[in-house]
Amino acid sequence: PELNVSLLQVSGGDCRGVLMNSGLPQPALAYLWGLVDIGKTGMLSREQFALAMHLIEVRISGLWCQMVSWPVSFMNLNCSSAL
């Protein structure tokens, strides 16, 4: 699925496919959405979407263990192996 990046804001439905393609479980993506949707509007600006994509990459790369104490729903990996 492609996302129209020329939009000023995107909804969860608009970027669902792109986020789900990350391979992260839905609870982790929901938590991440809550972090970046700071206004709780259900919409992300281009900057917020970019931040979401960056956090997904950080989570997938394993660096998340060293950055923040994520909730269990976001982790799903053994942090000690990444340290």
Disulfide bonds with the S-S distance in Angstrom:
none
